Amino acid sequence: MCDSSSCGGRVPASSSVSDRDANGVPSGRVCDPASSSLERLEVNEQTLGVSVQSSAAHRRHRRERVAILSALAADTENRFGRRVPRLVDCCCTPAVGLTTAGGVGCVWFRCRDRLCPLCSQTRSAQVAERVMAATSKADSLRFLTLTVRSNEKPLAEQLDDLYGWYRELRRRKAWKRHVRGAIATVEITRNEETGEWHPHLHVICDGEFWHQRDISIEWGEVTGGSTIVDIRRINKRSSVARYIAKYASKPANMDGWPPEAICEYAAGVHRRRMLITSGRMHNVPIDGDIESSRGTVSGSRIPLGAIERRSNAGCIRAQALLRQLAEQSSAYQQSLASRSPRQAPTLALDRKAMLVTAAELWRDLHQLWSDDPASFVMGGDGDWVVRKAPPKPPGAGKLKDHTDELYPRDESPRYML
């Protein structure tokens, strides 16, 4: 008998007839790593429901991602019931939506969860750019580290104390006299031997010279005994910005952590702001949405595959929307060019037979998708008729394509959807 923890308590659907007993029940040896043709990691991915597309997109972070998904899915308190499906479906299929320019665009379905390695990597680069922009007008930057003595408190309580102490430090006269603006982020480490958490703060300060001895005294009075601090001048802003952004997007390295530690970390940082701004840098937007900040697809989205299936079923609206998408998105053009004629979806043949705006097309299709996503492909169009678009004014050209590539070079699977 195999341990249920090694296969998620379920037998993969790929078990053959020879792996079943006389009553048709799976024999269980499919989950045995010694007898299975699949690796233990591959079996876990199957039991978690990770699609082939999502696995290919996350292949660089595959082991870490599976460890995180396995820990959250096996949580005894069931605190992550809504986050696990989003993490599983991240990058499983492209999605279509309206762009801020008024057209239609195509992006990956991303979970945008802080624990997702791929989404965190994308957010880290975005945050680094914004930190550089926020500190570009600073006169004298310094890098301040504030640590706390080790204790056995849960991570959530330690973070509450750390945030409160940092807030109290900013209220002191010495801080206001030496610091004009600051951007702080939390770094969380864990002692593998004792299991104790060590959260501490990294702060980019803009202001006057402040001796390390004086900072240690102020921080010790605030925390009740934690006096270890470090401050140094920043010579290269770009490297510090990337350092801050790394912990703001994904504050911990969870490699080798046990499942209970991953769950405690996920619950402790949930809904916490990992970037804290103050002073002149307080209202500077830094940690925002990954895609809407780029001016690309925003708001509701529909999986591209669902629209293509509805187009092949004869929906005129879906065909017209795909025609507009093919004309406006270079990413979708590349996707169509790589497919065989049998795999290509049905597009509107007459480019003049389109709605006035893509928003009207999107509104109708999204309404059908919202009413019943499962039967989105089925059903007729009734008396709905495509209207011819009015002539474009002089000088009107194609919309600028700001959409992400469906298959970046470093993450492209060998197949196309």
DABEL-V815862 format. One record per backbone hydrogen bond with DSSP energy under -1.0 kcal/mol. CO is the residue of the C=O (numbers start at 0). NH is the residue of the N-H. If there is no record, write none. Layout:
# DABEL-V815862
co = {CO;CO}
nh = {NH;NH}
This chain:
# DABEL-V815862
co = {2;3;6;11;15;16;18;20;24;27;31;31;38;39;40;41;42;43;44;50;51;52;53;55;57;58;60;61;62;63;64;65;66;67;68;69;71;79;82;83;84;88;92;93;94;95;96;97;98;102;104;106;108;112;115;116;117;118;119;120;121;122;123;124;125;126;127;128;129;130;134;139;140;141;142;143;144;145;153;154;155;156;157;158;159;160;161;162;163;164;165;168;171;172;173;174;177;179;180;181;182;183;184;186;188;190;195;197;199;200;201;202;203;204;205;205;210;211;212;213;214;215;216;217;218;219;219;227;229;231;235;236;237;238;239;240;241;242;243;244;245;250;253;257;258;259;260;261;262;263;264;268;275;277;277;278;285;290;290;291;301;302;303;304;305;306;307;308;309;310;314;315;316;317;318;318;319;320;321;322;323;324;328;329;330;331;332;333;335;339;339;349;351;351;356;357;358;359;360;361;362;363;364;365;366;367;372;380;392;407}
nh = {5;8;9;14;18;19;26;23;20;30;34;35;42;43;44;45;46;47;49;54;55;56;57;58;60;61;64;65;66;67;68;69;70;71;72;73;74;83;86;87;88;91;108;303;106;301;104;297;101;98;96;94;90;115;119;120;121;122;123;124;125;126;127;128;129;130;131;132;133;134;137;206;233;204;231;202;229;200;157;158;159;160;161;162;163;164;165;166;167;168;169;171;175;176;177;178;207;279;205;277;203;275;201;199;197;194;190;188;186;145;184;143;182;141;179;180;214;215;216;217;218;219;220;221;222;223;224;146;144;142;239;240;241;242;243;244;245;246;247;248;249;187;256;261;262;263;264;265;266;267;268;271;183;181;280;281;287;293;295;294;95;306;307;308;309;310;311;312;314;313;318;319;320;321;322;347;323;324;325;326;327;328;332;333;334;335;336;337;338;342;343;352;353;388;360;361;362;363;364;365;366;367;368;369;370;371;375;383;395;410}
